[in-house]
């Protein structure tokens, strides 16, 4: 619950910064590519899947609170 509250607050503040819903997939893709690059030869499919799921949770929580704030 603490994480969800923090992400909700972050989502609301992003609305004030002018962040639009269509920006989130672009940022997510950049983050996944960066994680992939940093992991290099140590990357595993399960690790990338876990990062993908974690970022989906973050984005979904932020977008939900942002849309409620609009």
PQR file of N, CA, C, O and H, with PARSE charges and radii, in Angstrom:
ATOM      1  N   UNK A   1       0.816  -1.193   0.000 -0.4000 1.5000
ATOM      2  CA  UNK A   1       0.000   0.000   0.000 -0.0000 2.0000
ATOM      3  C   UNK A   1       0.861   1.258   0.000  0.5500 1.7000
ATOM      4  O   UNK A   1       0.522   2.249  -0.646 -0.5500 1.4000
ATOM      5  N   UNK A   2       1.965   1.213   0.721 -0.4000 1.5000
ATOM      6  CA  UNK A   2       2.853   2.382   0.784 -0.0000 2.0000
ATOM      7  C   UNK A   2       3.395   2.705  -0.611  0.5500 1.7000
ATOM      8  O   UNK A   2       3.454   3.871  -1.002 -0.5500 1.4000
ATOM      9  H   UNK A   2       2.239   0.408   1.246  0.4000 1.0000
ATOM     10  N   UNK A   3       3.782   1.688  -1.344 -0.4000 1.5000
ATOM     11  CA  UNK A   3       4.293   1.880  -2.703 -0.0000 2.0000
ATOM     12  C   UNK A   3       3.209   2.454  -3.607  0.5500 1.7000
ATOM     13  O   UNK A   3       3.470   3.374  -4.382 -0.5500 1.4000
ATOM     14  H   UNK A   3       3.734   0.741  -1.026  0.4000 1.0000
ATOM     15  N   UNK A   4       2.003   1.923  -3.515 -0.4000 1.5000
ATOM     16  CA  UNK A   4       0.898   2.413  -4.342 -0.0000 2.0000
ATOM     17  C   UNK A   4       0.604   3.884  -4.059  0.5500 1.7000
ATOM     18  O   UNK A   4       0.358   4.659  -4.983 -0.5500 1.4000
ATOM     19  H   UNK A   4       1.790   1.175  -2.886  0.4000 1.0000
ATOM     20  N   UNK A   5       0.628   4.267  -2.790 -0.4000 1.5000
ATOM     21  CA  UNK A   5       0.385   5.667  -2.430 -0.0000 2.0000
ATOM     22  C   UNK A   5       1.468   6.572  -3.001  0.5500 1.7000
ATOM     23  O   UNK A   5       1.172   7.651  -3.513 -0.5500 1.4000
ATOM     24  H   UNK A   5       0.827   3.638  -2.039  0.4000 1.0000
ATOM     25  N   UNK A   6       2.705   6.141  -2.916 -0.4000 1.5000
ATOM     26  CA  UNK A   6       3.814   6.926  -3.460 -0.0000 2.0000
ATOM     27  C   UNK A   6       3.713   7.066  -4.973  0.5500 1.7000
ATOM     28  O   UNK A   6       3.952   8.143  -5.518 -0.5500 1.4000
ATOM     29  H   UNK A   6       2.945   5.264  -2.500  0.4000 1.0000
ATOM     30  N   UNK A   7       3.362   5.982  -5.645 -0.4000 1.5000
ATOM     31  CA  UNK A   7       3.219   6.029  -7.104 -0.0000 2.0000
ATOM     32  C   UNK A   7       2.020   6.875  -7.520  0.5500 1.7000
ATOM     33  O   UNK A   7       2.059   7.555  -8.545 -0.5500 1.4000
ATOM     34  H   UNK A   7       3.168   5.107  -5.202  0.4000 1.0000
ATOM     35  N   UNK A   8       0.961   6.831  -6.724 -0.4000 1.5000
ATOM     36  CA  UNK A   8      -0.204   7.672  -7.012 -0.0000 2.0000
ATOM     37  C   UNK A   8       0.175   9.148  -6.929  0.5500 1.7000
ATOM     38  O   UNK A   8      -0.213   9.946  -7.783 -0.5500 1.4000
ATOM     39  H   UNK A   8       0.930   6.278  -5.891  0.4000 1.0000
ATOM     40  N   UNK A   9       0.916   9.495  -5.919 -0.4000 1.5000
ATOM     41  CA  UNK A   9       1.380  10.882  -5.763 -0.0000 2.0000
ATOM     42  C   UNK A   9       2.291  11.259  -6.931  0.5500 1.7000
ATOM     43  O   UNK A   9       2.192  12.363  -7.465 -0.5500 1.4000
ATOM     44  H   UNK A   9       1.231   8.846  -5.225  0.4000 1.0000
ATOM     45  N   UNK A  10       3.163  10.358  -7.320 -0.4000 1.5000
ATOM     46  CA  UNK A  10       4.061  10.603  -8.439 -0.0000 2.0000
ATOM     47  C   UNK A  10       3.270  10.793  -9.737  0.5500 1.7000
ATOM     48  O   UNK A  10       3.597  11.667 -10.540 -0.5500 1.4000
ATOM     49  H   UNK A  10       3.243   9.461  -6.885  0.4000 1.0000
ATOM     50  N   UNK A  11       2.245   9.989  -9.939 -0.4000 1.5000
ATOM     51  CA  UNK A  11       1.404  10.111 -11.126 -0.0000 2.0000
ATOM     52  C   UNK A  11       0.709  11.459 -11.185  0.5500 1.7000
ATOM     53  O   UNK A  11       0.641  12.086 -12.243 -0.5500 1.4000
ATOM     54  H   UNK A  11       1.980   9.280  -9.287  0.4000 1.0000
ATOM     55  N   UNK A  12       0.194  11.901 -10.051 -0.4000 1.5000
ATOM     56  CA  UNK A  12      -0.476  13.203  -9.989 -0.0000 2.0000
ATOM     57  C   UNK A  12       0.506  14.331 -10.279  0.5500 1.7000
ATOM     58  O   UNK A  12       0.170  15.278 -10.991 -0.5500 1.4000
ATOM     59  H   UNK A  12       0.249  11.392  -9.192  0.4000 1.0000
ATOM     60  N   UNK A  13       1.703  14.239  -9.740 -0.4000 1.5000
ATOM     61  CA  UNK A  13       2.679  15.301  -9.988 -0.0000 2.0000
ATOM     62  C   UNK A  13       3.116  15.326 -11.454  0.5500 1.7000
ATOM     63  O   UNK A  13       3.415  16.390 -11.994 -0.5500 1.4000
ATOM     64  H   UNK A  13       1.976  13.470  -9.162  0.4000 1.0000
ATOM     65  N   UNK A  14       3.154  14.163 -12.092 -0.4000 1.5000
ATOM     66  CA  UNK A  14       3.527  14.118 -13.504 -0.0000 2.0000
ATOM     67  C   UNK A  14       2.490  14.833 -14.381  0.5500 1.7000
ATOM     68  O   UNK A  14       2.842  15.415 -15.407 -0.5500 1.4000
ATOM     69  H   UNK A  14       2.912  13.298 -11.652  0.4000 1.0000
ATOM     70  N   UNK A  15       1.223  14.791 -13.982 -0.4000 1.5000
ATOM     71  CA  UNK A  15       0.191  15.532 -14.711 -0.0000 2.0000
ATOM     72  C   UNK A  15       0.529  17.022 -14.677  0.5500 1.7000
ATOM     73  O   UNK A  15       0.417  17.717 -15.687 -0.5500 1.4000
ATOM     74  H   UNK A  15       0.936  14.318 -13.149  0.4000 1.0000
ATOM     75  N   UNK A  16       0.935  17.494 -13.523 -0.4000 1.5000
ATOM     76  CA  UNK A  16       1.293  18.908 -13.374 -0.0000 2.0000
ATOM     77  C   UNK A  16       2.519  19.279 -14.211  0.5500 1.7000
ATOM     78  O   UNK A  16       2.666  20.431 -14.620 -0.5500 1.4000
ATOM     79  H   UNK A  16       1.026  16.929 -12.702  0.4000 1.0000
ATOM     80  N   UNK A  17       3.394  18.310 -14.466 -0.4000 1.5000
ATOM     81  CA  UNK A  17       4.574  18.562 -15.289 -0.0000 2.0000
ATOM     82  C   UNK A  17       4.251  18.522 -16.782  0.5500 1.7000
ATOM     83  O   UNK A  17       5.095  18.850 -17.616 -0.5500 1.4000
ATOM     84  H   UNK A  17       3.274  17.375 -14.134  0.4000 1.0000
ATOM     85  N   UNK A  18       3.015  18.116 -17.113 -0.4000 1.5000
ATOM     86  CA  UNK A  18       2.619  18.040 -18.509 -0.0000 2.0000
ATOM     87  C   UNK A  18       2.828  16.685 -19.157  0.5500 1.7000
ATOM     88  O   UNK A  18       2.760  16.565 -20.381 -0.5500 1.4000
ATOM     89  H   UNK A  18       2.329  17.849 -16.436  0.4000 1.0000
ATOM     90  N   UNK A  19       3.080  15.665 -18.351 -0.4000 1.5000
ATOM     91  CA  UNK A  19       3.278  14.319 -18.886 -0.0000 2.0000
ATOM     92  C   UNK A  19       1.936  13.774 -19.370  0.5500 1.7000
ATOM     93  O   UNK A  19       0.935  13.847 -18.657 -0.5500 1.4000
ATOM     94  H   UNK A  19       3.135  15.763 -17.358  0.4000 1.0000
ATOM     95  N   UNK A  20       1.925  13.235 -20.571 -0.4000 1.5000
ATOM     96  CA  UNK A  20       0.718  12.664 -21.162 -0.0000 2.0000
ATOM     97  C   UNK A  20       0.808  11.142 -21.148  0.5500 1.7000
ATOM     98  O   UNK A  20       1.900  10.575 -21.104 -0.5500 1.4000
ATOM     99  H   UNK A  20       2.738  13.176 -21.150  0.4000 1.0000
ATOM    100  N   UNK A  21      -0.351  10.486 -21.186 -0.4000 1.5000
ATOM    101  CA  UNK A  21      -0.408   9.016 -21.121 -0.0000 2.0000
ATOM    102  C   UNK A  21       0.424   8.368 -22.220  0.5500 1.7000
ATOM    103  O   UNK A  21       1.024   7.316 -22.002 -0.5500 1.4000
ATOM    104  H   UNK A  21      -1.238  10.946 -21.221  0.4000 1.0000
ATOM    105  N   UNK A  22       0.466   8.984 -23.395 -0.4000 1.5000
ATOM    106  CA  UNK A  22       1.211   8.380 -24.506 -0.0000 2.0000
ATOM    107  C   UNK A  22       2.731   8.425 -24.315  0.5500 1.7000
ATOM    108  O   UNK A  22       3.462   7.788 -25.073 -0.5500 1.4000
ATOM    109  H   UNK A  22      -0.021   9.839 -23.572  0.4000 1.0000
ATOM    110  N   UNK A  23       3.209   9.157 -23.327 -0.4000 1.5000
ATOM    111  CA  UNK A  23       4.655   9.206 -23.051 -0.0000 2.0000
ATOM    112  C   UNK A  23       5.142   7.950 -22.321  0.5500 1.7000
ATOM    113  O   UNK A  23       6.292   7.539 -22.475 -0.5500 1.4000
ATOM    114  H   UNK A  23       2.615   9.674 -22.711  0.4000 1.0000
ATOM    115  N   UNK A  24       4.260   7.352 -21.532 -0.4000 1.5000
ATOM    116  CA  UNK A  24       4.667   6.229 -20.689 -0.0000 2.0000
ATOM    117  C   UNK A  24       5.259   5.046 -21.465  0.5500 1.7000
ATOM    118  O   UNK A  24       6.298   4.527 -21.058 -0.5500 1.4000
ATOM    119  H   UNK A  24       3.325   7.686 -21.407  0.4000 1.0000
ATOM    120  N   UNK A  25       4.640   4.600 -22.566 -0.4000 1.5000
ATOM    121  CA  UNK A  25       5.244   3.475 -23.298 -0.0000 2.0000
ATOM    122  C   UNK A  25       6.632   3.801 -23.861  0.5500 1.7000
ATOM    123  O   UNK A  25       7.495   2.927 -23.934 -0.5500 1.4000
ATOM    124  H   UNK A  25       3.796   5.022 -22.896  0.4000 1.0000
ATOM    125  N   UNK A  26       6.839   5.043 -24.252 -0.4000 1.5000
ATOM    126  CA  UNK A  26       8.138   5.455 -24.792 -0.0000 2.0000
ATOM    127  C   UNK A  26       9.207   5.379 -23.696  0.5500 1.7000
ATOM    128  O   UNK A  26      10.306   4.869 -23.914 -0.5500 1.4000
ATOM    129  H   UNK A  26       6.138   5.753 -24.192  0.4000 1.0000
ATOM    130  N   UNK A  27       8.860   5.893 -22.524 -0.4000 1.5000
ATOM    131  CA  UNK A  27       9.803   5.856 -21.399 -0.0000 2.0000
ATOM    132  C   UNK A  27      10.060   4.416 -20.970  0.5500 1.7000
ATOM    133  O   UNK A  27      11.195   4.040 -20.674 -0.5500 1.4000
ATOM    134  H   UNK A  27       7.967   6.306 -22.347  0.4000 1.0000
ATOM    135  N   UNK A  28       8.997   3.613 -20.939 -0.4000 1.5000
ATOM    136  CA  UNK A  28       9.158   2.203 -20.558 -0.0000 2.0000
ATOM    137  C   UNK A  28      10.112   1.500 -21.519  0.5500 1.7000
ATOM    138  O   UNK A  28      11.006   0.774 -21.082 -0.5500 1.4000
ATOM    139  H   UNK A  28       8.076   3.918 -21.180  0.4000 1.0000
ATOM    140  N   UNK A  29       9.933   1.707 -22.806 -0.4000 1.5000
ATOM    141  CA  UNK A  29      10.802   1.065 -23.795 -0.0000 2.0000
ATOM    142  C   UNK A  29      12.252   1.487 -23.606  0.5500 1.7000
ATOM    143  O   UNK A  29      13.157   0.657 -23.693 -0.5500 1.4000
ATOM    144  H   UNK A  29       9.207   2.296 -23.161  0.4000 1.0000
ATOM    145  N   UNK A  30      12.476   2.767 -23.350 -0.4000 1.5000
ATOM    146  CA  UNK A  30      13.839   3.260 -23.112 -0.0000 2.0000
ATOM    147  C   UNK A  30      14.429   2.610 -21.858  0.5500 1.7000
ATOM    148  O   UNK A  30      15.607   2.254 -21.833 -0.5500 1.4000
ATOM    149  H   UNK A  30      11.741   3.441 -23.279  0.4000 1.0000
ATOM    150  N   UNK A  31      13.612   2.461 -20.834 -0.4000 1.5000
ATOM    151  CA  UNK A  31      14.098   1.843 -19.602 -0.0000 2.0000
ATOM    152  C   UNK A  31      14.432   0.369 -19.819  0.5500 1.7000
ATOM    153  O   UNK A  31      15.465  -0.109 -19.351 -0.5500 1.4000
ATOM    154  H   UNK A  31      12.655   2.750 -20.855  0.4000 1.0000
ATOM    155  N   UNK A  32      13.560  -0.355 -20.529 -0.4000 1.5000
ATOM    156  CA  UNK A  32      13.817  -1.771 -20.807 -0.0000 2.0000
ATOM    157  C   UNK A  32      15.097  -1.932 -21.630  0.5500 1.7000
ATOM    158  O   UNK A  32      15.906  -2.819 -21.357 -0.5500 1.4000
ATOM    159  H   UNK A  32      12.720   0.034 -20.909  0.4000 1.0000
ATOM    160  N   UNK A  33      15.279  -1.083 -22.626 -0.4000 1.5000
ATOM    161  CA  UNK A  33      16.495  -1.151 -23.444 -0.0000 2.0000
ATOM    162  C   UNK A  33      17.741  -0.865 -22.616  0.5500 1.7000
ATOM    163  O   UNK A  33      18.778  -1.500 -22.804 -0.5500 1.4000
ATOM    164  H   UNK A  33      14.622  -0.363 -22.848  0.4000 1.0000
ATOM    165  N   UNK A  34      17.636   0.093 -21.700 -0.4000 1.5000
ATOM    166  CA  UNK A  34      18.771   0.416 -20.830 -0.0000 2.0000
ATOM    167  C   UNK A  34      19.086  -0.738 -19.887  0.5500 1.7000
ATOM    168  O   UNK A  34      20.249  -1.098 -19.707 -0.5500 1.4000
ATOM    169  H   UNK A  34      16.794   0.610 -21.547  0.4000 1.0000
ATOM    170  N   UNK A  35      18.057  -1.313 -19.291 -0.4000 1.5000
ATOM    171  CA  UNK A  35      18.251  -2.464 -18.392 -0.0000 2.0000
ATOM    172  C   UNK A  35      18.893  -3.614 -19.157  0.5500 1.7000
ATOM    173  O   UNK A  35      19.827  -4.247 -18.665 -0.5500 1.4000
ATOM    174  H   UNK A  35      17.112  -1.020 -19.438  0.4000 1.0000
ATOM    175  N   UNK A  36      18.398  -3.881 -20.353 -0.4000 1.5000
ATOM    176  CA  UNK A  36      18.943  -4.931 -21.202 -0.0000 2.0000
ATOM    177  C   UNK A  36      20.430  -4.688 -21.480  0.5500 1.7000
ATOM    178  O   UNK A  36      21.248  -5.604 -21.400 -0.5500 1.4000
ATOM    179  H   UNK A  36      17.639  -3.366 -20.752  0.4000 1.0000
ATOM    180  N   UNK A  37      20.756  -3.454 -21.804 -0.4000 1.5000
ATOM    181  CA  UNK A  37      22.152  -3.100 -22.110 -0.0000 2.0000
ATOM    182  C   UNK A  37      23.054  -3.228 -20.888  0.5500 1.7000
ATOM    183  O   UNK A  37      24.168  -3.744 -20.978 -0.5500 1.4000
ATOM    184  H   UNK A  37      20.091  -2.709 -21.870  0.4000 1.0000
ATOM    185  N   UNK A  38      22.564  -2.755 -19.749 -0.4000 1.5000
ATOM    186  CA  UNK A  38      23.369  -2.803 -18.523 -0.0000 2.0000
ATOM    187  C   UNK A  38      23.600  -4.241 -18.078  0.5500 1.7000
ATOM    188  O   UNK A  38      24.690  -4.587 -17.623 -0.5500 1.4000
ATOM    189  H   UNK A  38      21.659  -2.336 -19.676  0.4000 1.0000
ATOM    190  N   UNK A  39      22.579  -5.073 -18.210 -0.4000 1.5000
ATOM    191  CA  UNK A  39      22.738  -6.474 -17.817 -0.0000 2.0000
ATOM    192  C   UNK A  39      23.733  -7.204 -18.723  0.5500 1.7000
ATOM    193  O   UNK A  39      24.449  -8.103 -18.282 -0.5500 1.4000
ATOM    194  H   UNK A  39      21.694  -4.792 -18.580  0.4000 1.0000
ATOM    195  N   UNK A  40      23.763  -6.804 -19.989 -0.4000 1.5000
ATOM    196  CA  UNK A  40      24.713  -7.411 -20.918 -0.0000 2.0000
ATOM    197  C   UNK A  40      24.608  -8.922 -20.948  0.5500 1.7000
ATOM    198  O   UNK A  40      23.521  -9.489 -21.064 -0.5500 1.4000
ATOM    199  H   UNK A  40      23.181  -6.074 -20.347  0.4000 1.0000
ATOM    200  N   UNK A  41      25.768  -9.563 -20.839 -0.4000 1.5000
ATOM    201  CA  UNK A  41      25.793 -11.028 -20.918 -0.0000 2.0000
ATOM    202  C   UNK A  41      25.166 -11.696 -19.692  0.5500 1.7000
ATOM    203  O   UNK A  41      24.947 -12.907 -19.691 -0.5500 1.4000
ATOM    204  H   UNK A  41      26.650  -9.102 -20.745  0.4000 1.0000
ATOM    205  N   UNK A  42      24.880 -10.918 -18.657 -0.4000 1.5000
ATOM    206  CA  UNK A  42      24.249 -11.460 -17.444 -0.0000 2.0000
ATOM    207  C   UNK A  42      22.729 -11.475 -17.516  0.5500 1.7000
ATOM    208  O   UNK A  42      22.070 -11.947 -16.590 -0.5500 1.4000
ATOM    209  H   UNK A  42      25.058  -9.935 -18.657  0.4000 1.0000
ATOM    210  N   UNK A  43      22.173 -10.968 -18.597 -0.4000 1.5000
ATOM    211  CA  UNK A  43      20.708 -10.899 -18.672 -0.0000 2.0000
ATOM    212  C   UNK A  43      20.107 -12.286 -18.858  0.5500 1.7000
ATOM    213  O   UNK A  43      20.682 -13.172 -19.489 -0.5500 1.4000
ATOM    214  H   UNK A  43      22.709 -10.584 -19.349  0.4000 1.0000
ATOM    215  N   UNK A  44      18.936 -12.424 -18.281 -0.4000 1.5000
ATOM    216  CA  UNK A  44      18.154 -13.653 -18.390 -0.0000 2.0000
ATOM    217  C   UNK A  44      16.733 -13.256 -18.747  0.5500 1.7000
ATOM    218  O   UNK A  44      16.279 -12.174 -18.378 -0.5500 1.4000
ATOM    219  H   UNK A  44      18.469 -11.704 -17.767  0.4000 1.0000
ATOM    220  N   UNK A  45      16.042 -14.107 -19.449 -0.4000 1.5000
ATOM    221  CA  UNK A  45      14.674 -13.827 -19.844 -0.0000 2.0000
ATOM    222  C   UNK A  45      13.802 -13.536 -18.623  0.5500 1.7000
ATOM    223  O   UNK A  45      12.996 -12.606 -18.647 -0.5500 1.4000
ATOM    224  H   UNK A  45      16.411 -14.986 -19.749  0.4000 1.0000
ATOM    225  N   UNK A  46      13.956 -14.311 -17.571 -0.4000 1.5000
ATOM    226  CA  UNK A  46      13.154 -14.121 -16.351 -0.0000 2.0000
ATOM    227  C   UNK A  46      13.408 -12.745 -15.735  0.5500 1.7000
ATOM    228  O   UNK A  46      12.488 -12.123 -15.204 -0.5500 1.4000
ATOM    229  H   UNK A  46      14.611 -15.066 -17.551  0.4000 1.0000
ATOM    230  N   UNK A  47      14.643 -12.275 -15.805 -0.4000 1.5000
ATOM    231  CA  UNK A  47      14.976 -10.963 -15.257 -0.0000 2.0000
ATOM    232  C   UNK A  47      14.286  -9.871 -16.052  0.5500 1.7000
ATOM    233  O   UNK A  47      13.699  -8.956 -15.474 -0.5500 1.4000
ATOM    234  H   UNK A  47      15.391 -12.780 -16.236  0.4000 1.0000
ATOM    235  N   UNK A  48      14.351  -9.960 -17.379 -0.4000 1.5000
ATOM    236  CA  UNK A  48      13.701  -8.962 -18.222 -0.0000 2.0000
ATOM    237  C   UNK A  48      12.179  -9.008 -18.060  0.5500 1.7000
ATOM    238  O   UNK A  48      11.522  -7.967 -18.076 -0.5500 1.4000
ATOM    239  H   UNK A  48      14.827 -10.703 -17.848  0.4000 1.0000
ATOM    240  N   UNK A  49      11.624 -10.198 -17.907 -0.4000 1.5000
ATOM    241  CA  UNK A  49      10.182 -10.330 -17.669 -0.0000 2.0000
ATOM    242  C   UNK A  49       9.789  -9.682 -16.347  0.5500 1.7000
ATOM    243  O   UNK A  49       8.745  -9.037 -16.253 -0.5500 1.4000
ATOM    244  H   UNK A  49      12.157 -11.043 -17.894  0.4000 1.0000
ATOM    245  N   UNK A  50      10.624  -9.852 -15.331 -0.4000 1.5000
ATOM    246  CA  UNK A  50      10.348  -9.262 -14.024 -0.0000 2.0000
ATOM    247  C   UNK A  50      10.392  -7.734 -14.106  0.5500 1.7000
ATOM    248  O   UNK A  50       9.527  -7.059 -13.547 -0.5500 1.4000
ATOM    249  H   UNK A  50      11.472 -10.376 -15.408  0.4000 1.0000
ATOM    250  N   UNK A  51      11.383  -7.194 -14.791 -0.4000 1.5000
ATOM    251  CA  UNK A  51      11.465  -5.750 -14.981 -0.0000 2.0000
ATOM    252  C   UNK A  51      10.256  -5.242 -15.750  0.5500 1.7000
ATOM    253  O   UNK A  51       9.695  -4.201 -15.407 -0.5500 1.4000
ATOM    254  H   UNK A  51      12.085  -7.742 -15.245  0.4000 1.0000
ATOM    255  N   UNK A  52       9.853  -5.959 -16.776 -0.4000 1.5000
ATOM    256  CA  UNK A  52       8.700  -5.569 -17.569 -0.0000 2.0000
ATOM    257  C   UNK A  52       7.441  -5.513 -16.697  0.5500 1.7000
ATOM    258  O   UNK A  52       6.668  -4.558 -16.772 -0.5500 1.4000
ATOM    259  H   UNK A  52      10.309  -6.805 -17.054  0.4000 1.0000
ATOM    260  N   UNK A  53       7.246  -6.531 -15.882 -0.4000 1.5000
ATOM    261  CA  UNK A  53       6.086  -6.572 -14.989 -0.0000 2.0000
ATOM    262  C   UNK A  53       6.144  -5.445 -13.953  0.5500 1.7000
ATOM    263  O   UNK A  53       5.126  -4.818 -13.658 -0.5500 1.4000
ATOM    264  H   UNK A  53       7.873  -7.307 -15.822  0.4000 1.0000
ATOM    265  N   UNK A  54       7.313  -5.193 -13.412 -0.4000 1.5000
ATOM    266  CA  UNK A  54       7.474  -4.132 -12.417 -0.0000 2.0000
ATOM    267  C   UNK A  54       7.164  -2.767 -13.030  0.5500 1.7000
ATOM    268  O   UNK A  54       6.470  -1.950 -12.424 -0.5500 1.4000
ATOM    269  H   UNK A  54       8.140  -5.702 -13.651  0.4000 1.0000
ATOM    270  N   UNK A  55       7.677  -2.530 -14.223 -0.4000 1.5000
ATOM    271  CA  UNK A  55       7.415  -1.254 -14.884 -0.0000 2.0000
ATOM    272  C   UNK A  55       5.948  -1.113 -15.262  0.5500 1.7000
ATOM    273  O   UNK A  55       5.400  -0.013 -15.196 -0.5500 1.4000
ATOM    274  H   UNK A  55       8.241  -3.193 -14.715  0.4000 1.0000
ATOM    275  N   UNK A  56       5.307  -2.199 -15.655 -0.4000 1.5000
ATOM    276  CA  UNK A  56       3.867  -2.157 -15.934 -0.0000 2.0000
ATOM    277  C   UNK A  56       3.091  -1.752 -14.684  0.5500 1.7000
ATOM    278  O   UNK A  56       2.172  -0.937 -14.755 -0.5500 1.4000
ATOM    279  H   UNK A  56       5.752  -3.093 -15.708  0.4000 1.0000
ATOM    280  N   UNK A  57       3.462  -2.321 -13.547 -0.4000 1.5000
ATOM    281  CA  UNK A  57       2.806  -1.974 -12.283 -0.0000 2.0000
ATOM    282  C   UNK A  57       2.985  -0.486 -11.968  0.5500 1.7000
ATOM    283  O   UNK A  57       2.025   0.200 -11.616 -0.5500 1.4000
ATOM    284  H   UNK A  57       4.209  -2.983 -13.490  0.4000 1.0000
ATOM    285  N   UNK A  58       4.202  -0.003 -12.094 -0.4000 1.5000
ATOM    286  CA  UNK A  58       4.494   1.407 -11.818 -0.0000 2.0000
ATOM    287  C   UNK A  58       3.677   2.309 -12.744  0.5500 1.7000
ATOM    288  O   UNK A  58       3.016   3.244 -12.291 -0.5500 1.4000
ATOM    289  H   UNK A  58       4.981  -0.560 -12.380  0.4000 1.0000
ATOM    290  N   UNK A  59       3.730   2.018 -14.032 -0.4000 1.5000
ATOM    291  CA  UNK A  59       3.034   2.840 -15.018 -0.0000 2.0000
ATOM    292  C   UNK A  59       1.523   2.789 -14.806  0.5500 1.7000
ATOM    293  O   UNK A  59       0.864   3.829 -14.813 -0.5500 1.4000
ATOM    294  H   UNK A  59       4.266   1.258 -14.400  0.4000 1.0000
ATOM    295  N   UNK A  60       0.976   1.606 -14.620 -0.4000 1.5000
ATOM    296  CA  UNK A  60      -0.471   1.477 -14.428 -0.0000 2.0000
ATOM    297  C   UNK A  60      -0.931   2.246 -13.195  0.5500 1.7000
ATOM    298  O   UNK A  60      -1.962   2.918 -13.230 -0.5500 1.4000
ATOM    299  H   UNK A  60       1.511   0.761 -14.614  0.4000 1.0000
ATOM    300  N   UNK A  61      -0.184   2.153 -12.125 -0.4000 1.5000
ATOM    301  CA  UNK A  61      -0.547   2.857 -10.893 -0.0000 2.0000
ATOM    302  C   UNK A  61      -0.462   4.367 -11.079  0.5500 1.7000
ATOM    303  O   UNK A  61      -1.344   5.105 -10.640 -0.5500 1.4000
ATOM    304  H   UNK A  61       0.653   1.608 -12.096  0.4000 1.0000
ATOM    305  N   UNK A  62       0.601   4.818 -11.728 -0.4000 1.5000
ATOM    306  CA  UNK A  62       0.756   6.242 -11.974 -0.0000 2.0000
ATOM    307  C   UNK A  62      -0.342   6.778 -12.896  0.5500 1.7000
ATOM    308  O   UNK A  62      -0.910   7.839 -12.636 -0.5500 1.4000
ATOM    309  H   UNK A  62       1.318   4.219 -12.084  0.4000 1.0000
ATOM    310  N   UNK A  63      -0.636   6.048 -13.966 -0.4000 1.5000
ATOM    311  CA  UNK A  63      -1.643   6.495 -14.927 -0.0000 2.0000
ATOM    312  C   UNK A  63      -3.042   6.503 -14.318  0.5500 1.7000
ATOM    313  O   UNK A  63      -3.838   7.395 -14.611 -0.5500 1.4000
ATOM    314  H   UNK A  63      -0.174   5.187 -14.177  0.4000 1.0000
ATOM    315  N   UNK A  64      -3.345   5.531 -13.485 -0.4000 1.5000
ATOM    316  CA  UNK A  64      -4.655   5.467 -12.836 -0.0000 2.0000
ATOM    317  C   UNK A  64      -4.877   6.685 -11.963  0.5500 1.7000
ATOM    318  O   UNK A  64      -5.939   7.304 -12.016 -0.5500 1.4000
ATOM    319  H   UNK A  64      -2.699   4.806 -13.247  0.4000 1.0000
ATOM    320  N   UNK A  65      -3.886   7.034 -11.162 -0.4000 1.5000
ATOM    321  CA  UNK A  65      -4.044   8.195 -10.287 -0.0000 2.0000
ATOM    322  C   UNK A  65      -4.003   9.487 -11.092  0.5500 1.7000
ATOM    323  O   UNK A  65      -4.661  10.463 -10.732 -0.5500 1.4000
ATOM    324  H   UNK A  65      -3.023   6.531 -11.119  0.4000 1.0000
ATOM    325  N   UNK A  66      -3.241   9.499 -12.170 -0.4000 1.5000
ATOM    326  CA  UNK A  66      -3.166  10.698 -13.008 -0.0000 2.0000
ATOM    327  C   UNK A  66      -4.509  10.958 -13.685  0.5500 1.7000
ATOM    328  O   UNK A  66      -4.956  12.102 -13.762 -0.5500 1.4000
ATOM    329  H   UNK A  66      -2.707   8.706 -12.462  0.4000 1.0000
ATOM    330  N   UNK A  67      -5.151   9.896 -14.176 -0.4000 1.5000
ATOM    331  CA  UNK A  67      -6.430  10.078 -14.856 -0.0000 2.0000
ATOM    332  C   UNK A  67      -7.526  10.487 -13.868  0.5500 1.7000
ATOM    333  O   UNK A  67      -8.464  11.194 -14.234 -0.5500 1.4000
ATOM    334  H   UNK A  67      -4.788   8.967 -14.113  0.4000 1.0000
ATOM    335  N   UNK A  68      -7.403  10.044 -12.633 -0.4000 1.5000
ATOM    336  CA  UNK A  68      -8.358  10.440 -11.604 -0.0000 2.0000
ATOM    337  C   UNK A  68      -8.163  11.902 -11.213  0.5500 1.7000
ATOM    338  O   UNK A  68      -9.082  12.552 -10.716 -0.5500 1.4000
ATOM    339  H   UNK A  68      -6.641   9.469 -12.336  0.4000 1.0000
ATOM    340  N   UNK A  69      -6.960  12.406 -11.445 -0.4000 1.5000
ATOM    341  CA  UNK A  69      -6.603  13.770 -11.070 -0.0000 2.0000
ATOM    342  C   UNK A  69      -7.015  14.779 -12.141  0.5500 1.7000
ATOM    343  O   UNK A  69      -7.163  15.967 -11.853 -0.5500 1.4000
ATOM    344  H   UNK A  69      -6.213  11.878 -11.849  0.4000 1.0000
ATOM    345  N   UNK A  70      -7.202  14.310 -13.372 -0.4000 1.5000
ATOM    346  CA  UNK A  70      -7.520  15.217 -14.483 -0.0000 2.0000
ATOM    347  C   UNK A  70      -8.918  15.764 -14.371  0.5500 1.7000
ATOM    348  O   UNK A  70      -9.347  16.542 -15.223 -0.5500 1.4000
ATOM    349  H   UNK A  70      -7.082  13.346 -13.606  0.4000 1.0000
TER
END
